[in-house]
């Protein structure tokens, strides 16, 4: 890019939204966060995004922030990083500001987000991506990186421009002609790790240190992979259990997003993860008892 990079709108104010906002802003990109969390809005307006590294060092990055989508009219590049249960509301907000030739890219967890965006915005203005980058929210507007990952983008006319923006922010970017396979690949791993950490209150790596938890991880992964295969999905790895264990080991100190949600009493994405696997299993005739049980248990944690 020889001219100034175009601005980016990020929907959300949680851990991933803050991490992406900080890294893009650090690269000189004009970033606006469209958010609804009052504490997050206040902190971001006052101090910007603060990145806290593992050694305790901090750096703040100024960003724009609003809860009014009409103030973002004409947005060409929108990045959707809200929780899956917030996608429909976010899609309606983006409908008020996304340019006719713009695109909203989802990098969210779970199934169904692309379909919701496509229904509200139009299929041509919705795009799918997957990321394995991790982040922990320490407080409103404060984030700690939790593992460098990869952003994999599906095919879309505007994806090359977005890929350039992400690379400016220091992200590793790849392109795939089968983003649905990657989405299911991430879903299998999320289903195998997140609900266990949320229920036991442990970081990812501790699953591997508890024999019964490790067996449960394997059951969850195998069930989810079987559902994917029954739907004709080609997973990006041959062994789902090994893939889940590898990620748990690689992100051993990370507190999963579901554990973070449970800890602060917020709604989780369990419906879009294990719940979606159960629904797809019913449709394809694949039994999913482990996913069903953990789906119900995580839901039962909220009154």
Legacy VTK file of the C-alpha trace (Angstrom):
# vtk DataFile Version 3.0
C-alpha trace
ASCII
DATASET POLYDATA
POINTS 303 float
0.000 0.000 0.000
1.420 3.361 -1.009
-1.435 5.613 0.162
-2.914 5.841 3.638
-4.673 2.610 4.599
-8.475 2.753 4.642
-10.313 2.914 7.978
-11.676 -0.192 9.660
-14.819 -0.550 11.780
-14.690 -3.233 14.476
-17.969 -4.420 15.981
-17.346 -5.332 19.610
-15.360 -4.234 22.646
-14.271 -7.573 24.114
-10.900 -9.270 24.124
-10.564 -9.992 20.407
-12.039 -6.654 19.344
-9.581 -4.823 21.582
-6.616 -6.888 20.395
-7.394 -6.306 16.716
-8.109 -2.628 17.335
-4.777 -2.121 19.109
-2.699 -3.883 16.472
-4.373 -2.140 13.556
-4.174 1.257 15.278
-0.482 0.688 16.016
0.019 0.260 12.259
-1.479 3.676 11.567
-4.936 2.454 10.553
-7.930 4.577 11.573
-9.974 2.242 13.807
-13.488 2.751 15.148
-15.123 0.351 17.579
-18.905 0.015 17.430
-19.852 -1.221 20.884
-22.711 -1.447 23.370
-20.974 -2.342 26.656
-21.152 0.864 28.762
-17.984 0.162 30.760
-16.092 -0.699 27.605
-17.297 2.433 25.833
-16.228 4.630 28.722
-12.779 3.063 29.064
-12.071 3.119 25.334
-13.186 6.739 24.993
-11.006 7.780 27.924
-7.818 5.771 27.384
-8.068 3.882 24.090
-7.105 0.203 24.012
-4.456 -0.827 26.524
-2.399 -3.917 25.696
-0.841 -5.564 28.750
1.977 -7.956 27.924
2.893 -11.048 29.950
5.788 -9.175 31.599
3.424 -6.448 32.816
4.472 -3.796 30.320
1.618 -1.727 28.888
0.942 0.334 25.793
-2.220 2.262 24.951
-3.512 2.955 21.460
-6.074 5.663 20.671
-9.199 4.538 18.845
-12.566 6.000 18.023
-15.558 4.447 19.726
-19.318 4.835 19.417
-22.599 3.044 20.051
-24.330 4.868 17.195
-23.953 3.081 13.839
-25.196 6.122 11.901
-21.959 7.884 12.852
-20.074 5.205 10.889
-21.994 5.664 7.636
-20.098 4.661 4.515
-18.016 1.967 6.214
-16.364 -0.268 3.637
-14.477 -2.676 5.912
-16.188 -4.004 9.028
-14.779 -6.701 11.273
-17.332 -8.588 13.404
-15.855 -9.720 16.736
-18.893 -9.837 19.009
-20.150 -12.953 20.774
-22.274 -15.203 18.585
-25.438 -14.419 20.528
-24.933 -10.729 19.646
-24.542 -11.269 15.896
-28.133 -10.507 14.890
-28.167 -7.191 16.756
-24.768 -6.307 15.310
-25.931 -7.157 11.793
-28.837 -4.712 12.171
-26.407 -2.024 13.363
-24.103 -2.654 10.405
-27.067 -2.389 8.035
-27.276 1.259 9.098
-23.665 2.069 8.230
-22.082 -0.430 5.846
-21.445 0.920 2.348
-23.283 -0.710 -0.541
-19.947 -2.056 -1.781
-18.661 -2.799 1.730
-18.065 -6.088 3.505
-18.547 -7.390 7.039
-16.034 -10.114 7.895
-16.825 -12.497 10.737
-13.946 -14.057 12.667
-16.263 -15.273 15.428
-16.587 -18.619 17.171
-19.361 -21.064 16.402
-21.725 -21.708 13.514
-24.375 -19.504 11.951
-22.726 -16.076 12.144
-22.081 -15.762 8.402
-25.645 -16.795 7.650
-27.056 -14.155 10.008
-24.883 -11.437 8.488
-25.813 -12.554 4.968
-29.536 -12.523 5.744
-29.460 -8.960 7.095
-26.753 -7.374 4.927
-26.977 -9.457 1.769
-24.752 -12.389 0.863
-22.379 -10.214 -1.166
-21.615 -8.025 1.868
-20.818 -10.876 4.291
-17.553 -12.812 4.408
-16.152 -15.649 6.471
-12.784 -15.979 8.134
-11.229 -17.992 10.941
-8.526 -17.022 13.414
-6.594 -18.967 16.016
-5.200 -15.825 17.654
-6.012 -15.638 21.364
-6.647 -12.797 23.802
-7.751 -12.354 27.413
-9.792 -9.346 28.524
-8.334 -8.009 31.782
-10.897 -5.256 32.198
-12.810 -2.718 30.096
-10.492 -1.674 27.272
-7.601 -3.772 28.610
-6.384 -6.896 26.812
-3.530 -9.373 27.125
-2.405 -11.307 24.016
-2.789 -15.053 24.564
-1.031 -16.721 21.688
-0.162 -15.726 18.142
-2.279 -17.482 15.557
-3.268 -17.289 11.913
-6.093 -15.446 10.175
-7.523 -17.528 7.336
-9.826 -15.697 4.953
-12.380 -17.099 2.550
-12.715 -15.985 -1.036
-14.376 -12.574 -1.496
-13.698 -9.628 -3.840
-12.527 -7.438 -0.938
-10.476 -10.042 0.933
-7.148 -9.042 -0.623
-7.537 -5.508 0.744
-8.472 -6.808 4.189
-5.558 -9.221 4.110
-3.224 -6.285 3.442
-4.665 -4.410 6.415
-4.229 -7.402 8.708
-0.646 -7.869 7.564
0.017 -4.201 8.331
-1.148 -5.015 11.857
1.409 -7.809 12.098
-1.015 -10.691 11.677
-0.209 -13.847 9.753
-2.790 -14.153 6.974
-3.705 -17.036 4.692
-6.461 -17.587 2.141
-8.593 -20.695 1.760
-11.100 -21.862 -0.823
-12.712 -23.979 1.907
-13.333 -21.646 4.867
-16.254 -23.819 5.993
-13.826 -26.685 6.591
-11.635 -24.343 8.623
-14.667 -23.062 10.535
-15.624 -26.624 11.456
-11.997 -27.358 12.266
-12.021 -24.552 14.814
-15.490 -25.533 16.052
-14.339 -29.089 16.835
-11.442 -27.720 18.904
-13.606 -25.126 20.666
-16.139 -27.810 21.570
-13.387 -30.049 22.937
-11.711 -27.378 25.090
-13.980 -24.466 25.991
-16.834 -26.146 27.896
-14.444 -28.255 29.978
-12.423 -25.208 31.021
-15.610 -23.288 31.784
-17.072 -26.045 33.959
-13.839 -26.867 35.824
-12.518 -23.308 35.988
-9.105 -24.276 34.604
-6.773 -22.995 31.857
-6.579 -24.947 28.614
-3.431 -26.913 29.381
-4.714 -28.340 32.651
-7.191 -30.490 30.720
-4.249 -32.627 29.616
-3.099 -33.063 33.206
-6.430 -34.525 34.355
-6.997 -38.002 32.865
-10.799 -37.915 32.948
-10.900 -34.401 31.497
-8.571 -35.523 28.727
-10.847 -38.466 27.928
-13.802 -36.078 27.808
-11.893 -33.796 25.424
-11.385 -36.790 23.132
-15.082 -37.715 23.201
-16.165 -34.168 22.417
-13.685 -33.864 19.541
-14.574 -37.227 17.986
-18.314 -36.505 18.122
-17.957 -33.072 16.547
-15.651 -34.410 13.835
-18.100 -37.220 13.049
-20.883 -34.661 12.570
-18.658 -32.607 10.278
-17.757 -35.638 8.149
-21.411 -36.671 7.933
-22.158 -33.261 6.426
-19.414 -33.630 3.854
-17.107 -31.166 5.595
-13.394 -31.706 5.034
-11.584 -30.953 8.281
-8.124 -29.333 8.080
-6.492 -32.146 10.084
-6.668 -35.969 10.052
-6.998 -36.558 13.825
-9.418 -34.305 15.750
-8.248 -35.503 19.173
-4.594 -34.825 18.392
-5.541 -31.420 16.954
-7.477 -30.453 20.108
-4.730 -31.681 22.418
-2.122 -29.802 20.399
-4.043 -26.529 20.740
-4.639 -27.143 24.455
-0.905 -27.678 24.907
0.057 -24.696 22.745
-2.346 -22.406 24.661
-1.754 -24.064 28.044
-1.894 -20.862 30.115
-4.839 -19.376 28.230
-8.240 -18.980 29.871
-10.733 -19.827 27.154
-13.281 -17.232 26.096
-16.030 -19.403 27.588
-14.255 -19.538 30.941
-13.848 -15.753 30.807
-17.592 -15.385 30.137
-18.557 -17.713 32.987
-16.179 -15.977 35.392
-17.786 -12.585 34.841
-21.336 -13.969 34.732
-21.849 -13.185 31.051
-23.737 -15.298 28.502
-21.545 -17.879 26.767
-21.329 -19.079 23.168
-22.223 -22.638 24.143
-25.330 -22.611 21.903
-23.238 -21.737 18.840
-20.605 -24.345 19.715
-21.865 -27.534 21.395
-25.496 -26.610 20.739
-24.834 -26.282 17.015
-23.018 -29.618 16.969
-25.963 -31.317 18.696
-28.425 -29.801 16.202
-26.287 -30.841 13.243
-25.910 -34.300 14.766
-29.676 -34.680 14.993
-29.984 -33.619 11.357
-27.382 -36.115 10.156
-28.214 -38.935 12.565
-24.866 -38.768 14.396
-25.101 -39.276 18.202
-23.548 -36.463 20.252
-24.099 -37.392 23.938
-20.944 -35.704 25.266
-21.620 -32.444 23.437
-25.260 -32.523 24.531
-24.350 -33.048 28.181
-21.764 -30.253 28.279
-24.089 -27.967 26.335
-26.748 -28.452 29.011
-24.293 -28.187 31.912
-22.803 -24.887 30.725
-26.285 -23.494 30.152
-27.259 -24.606 33.655
-24.453 -22.485 35.125
-26.545 -19.367 34.416
-29.671 -18.855 36.465
LINES 1 304
303 0 1 2 3 4 5 6 7 8 9 10 11 12 13 14 15 16 17 18 19 20 21 22 23 24 25 26 27 28 29 30 31 32 33 34 35 36 37 38 39 40 41 42 43 44 45 46 47 48 49 50 51 52 53 54 55 56 57 58 59 60 61 62 63 64 65 66 67 68 69 70 71 72 73 74 75 76 77 78 79 80 81 82 83 84 85 86 87 88 89 90 91 92 93 94 95 96 97 98 99 100 101 102 103 104 105 106 107 108 109 110 111 112 113 114 115 116 117 118 119 120 121 122 123 124 125 126 127 128 129 130 131 132 133 134 135 136 137 138 139 140 141 142 143 144 145 146 147 148 149 150 151 152 153 154 155 156 157 158 159 160 161 162 163 164 165 166 167 168 169 170 171 172 173 174 175 176 177 178 179 180 181 182 183 184 185 186 187 188 189 190 191 192 193 194 195 196 197 198 199 200 201 202 203 204 205 206 207 208 209 210 211 212 213 214 215 216 217 218 219 220 221 222 223 224 225 226 227 228 229 230 231 232 233 234 235 236 237 238 239 240 241 242 243 244 245 246 247 248 249 250 251 252 253 254 255 256 257 258 259 260 261 262 263 264 265 266 267 268 269 270 271 272 273 274 275 276 277 278 279 280 281 282 283 284 285 286 287 288 289 290 291 292 293 294 295 296 297 298 299 300 301 302
